[in-house]
Amino acid sequence: MNKVRFQHVENMFGQANSPKVKAFLLATLLLIGGTGLAWMVWAQPLAIIVGLAGFMLVVLFLIREEEALFILVAYTSFHQIVVAYLPNSPLTGWKDFVLLVFFGLWALRRLNTRTWTKSPLDIPVILFLLILVFNLLRAPSLPVGLVGLKWHANFIPLYFIGASLDLDKKKLKFLATLLVVLGAINALYGLGTIYGPPDIFRLASRYTATVSGNIYAAHWLNVKIWALSLIMGISLLSAQLEHRYKYLVIISSPILFAALVLSLLRVAWVTSVIGLLFLAIIRKEKKVFIYLLIGVLAVFVFFPPYIIERIAATFSATDVSRYNKEVRQIPIGIQMIISNPLGHGLGTIVSINYRHLIGTSVVNLLASSIGGLENGLLEVGFELGIPGLIAYLVILISALLIGLKTYRFLTDDFVKWFLAGILASFFMVLVGDMYVSYLKGTEAFYWLFLGVLVSLRKSAKQHTL
């Protein structure tokens, strides 16, 4: 077995003196050197663990690239923990560096094998990248533009890597279960930051200076990822799974549901319900409606009264007034886009989250020019202009259409449930972006799922699933 696995590495890199091997050795030395630096300078167990994990993940990518890629994506939802415990450490950029190494190894493999998985999504994704570069030149300043480029393009390599994966049903079961379980672990930590002692469940200081600290912390901890994981969990519960996976999903799904409810974030509640309804309609399965009904009853029976009060507050005069204000903001946002159809420049909005990098004065100036714009789609149009907004929507809508077409080609029940879960996630992003920027915090999952969708399309055409 080991001989077969390492033959995969040998086939990838060829001869020992090739540039590919040298590139891999350089990446390995950099990872080991980073671990050694963490040991000497910080001497903190977490720094050592994170550094070693990076090295191990690169090795795993060479042997089992699917598992390594999914673990890296799942880790992005844990990144805030590293930021909280190692606020001044270069290891806070660990995920970006490892992803860069992954992409480099993937590119070397493509050059070596001269293979490329073509997809109808390639053109809109490449067009979106070109629009990002164009708007980088129009950014208010280079630091602001680079922050915007990192925000929008950081995880796009996941699409290209994911599209080249050779997935079978066995791998899909393991990988989907992995995402659900790690999502549940993240949800437990997130609940700790909201309701637990702050000296144990830490948050990065720059994210806690807000009036509604706990609710904002829940935003920052990516409650939307809990929603995506829950959708995938419901899909797996409805499918045929081996017992070793089924038990893990059965344990994880209630944790995700409880964390989602206790986060008090109504936009996550609404989009989760919409995602489940979309899942039920695609699959034409009553069991999804039953899960949804059980969840609603559980909220009224088992959860604290303030959850019901939070739901009731949705229809209060205060919240209705706020909704009206947000609705009135939409025409203003549209007018701001029309006034500058090519975009106001990359990073104009997203850099507001990085005042520690670009300075408070710049952030305040940008915030005043935006005027409280909170609609996700309008934010994309404001930064990237009408061409960028069109490219963004084309990618998302094309993914839904390609997924629905691929769904009709599939015959295996589990794979159809898995794909339905991905499509429900895309639909949640599309609906959520009409209220807030639902993609923020879920970018890694979004781009990975786009790549996996292309891979499933390829396998469905080849009748290998």
Steps between C-alpha positions, in 0.01 A plus 500: 500500500775747594686414182192586294452832680859615466504391136246783460763743629769354275278524194419858585855624530692271270875482548668606823698780334198663337395859583178359643688316774708808573184709531352249741817491709504880515139507619576234759804689631296819527234322703755334727685830537177674595434235762851545641455877511173459685673272752788741564313831502162421648564165666124446511345157453236632261765658276690173489185301424393738222845498341526121506144469370597707198789268419288188552219640285735559206627142529140376515417704187766306310350167607127572541427839350122485556529453876768768531294750302182444702692521830653832393159640410350381828793659684409844363204504738742442790738773390360753748620278787860525379459877461366522854777298663789616276400858405848611392621175349578449130314171543175697474570487126556124513197407291593743223854365477392135499238573233769669291719188533202282404435712193867487400508122529174475308639722221815286479287190468295655220818595315639152552189310387373765255143440615233759564138461606297739284171639624244765400595674826859560387420805286295692762755417772792622287297807399435571869875480566571747218242741642670473840834594344341791314341634819826455687635778280199714595531443876523808728852390594725199448454364858122529466511328160721215623267440795209485256688264270578267789137508611350419160766279339665325793305174466441491124786244463271257685269504199773393258640234736154368589400477133792263432417255780404144412216439743317175557217412736731371774701823502186715495360325808818553696551861389140608559500342847831673574353843421195437718703374799753783484213747461348365821831536686523858379143562614584378851787746523278773359240437769778525756598845375140620524394344831822372660778667702710734280826397668453149358319570173703786361420747226738724309488842667429696185170319454356556848483882511129516422179568691343164416818308572356148526286526189782657303732226620255247363514677164876488506503132591324424173157385608433467129749214491293327767200543270686351202622210715146440629361488145765244408425308822128481417592377151717224646236400757255451214746296290637150534812515719713238670446483875842647582405816308132501592567514875741793460243693296222416748711643784620805304171617349321584830811689613494708182127560535528608864793730427316655208193572713696629801705734279187721482585596141169518318651529153669164559169354620309620196759392244533159668124442474506614136794268432317204653186577299712516184654164594158346558368628167799366305483157660119490528546337841258532791772413752664844456169667587479271802848606616398864456180449698688323780745791511224760530327303777832458683549878502169549682539206740868473593658841445496800738210749479722777364526306173124540454531866598770542237267352237213722614725807487526446125152650469545778755467867406873556555606222265238588239634857501852365449382280213341802333825693539695215338250479215536874440877448488471271196409772244779717646746213456383440144547869423853485644580213263347674199698815578821301458413191292860376484524485879643716775810284531603173657493493880280807541259310724675185620807690626283651773548169683879553494550833674802346676669474158401817317439743786192635680490828306481321165230268632290790630527677165394188310214431742363852456504462121304173515222641716394183682475273197428149633362308202745234384421530129515879512836480676640295212358747249637797696855361503517318166240690299228360280740262314619354832145457629394328178802266511428419866135417428585303185733275703238439768200452272703287254605277790134445591403424139798270439431324829133443416596363157766273654247384759284350224795294372573342838358163597654436842274615785781611732676709234168666416452593867855634517453713188162621627673618819754698296226657287305596813817669627532699176135602527556615859789719382286650222210577736722614785689743278177691448508594867862483617822386338434133561820396327714669766631228727402218265726581203713187538194273507343685207799468267568140604137404434522665157801284419336185638194575287719502188662173612158338551392623157805334346439173688131500406586536131752217528246287693750436779258591782 
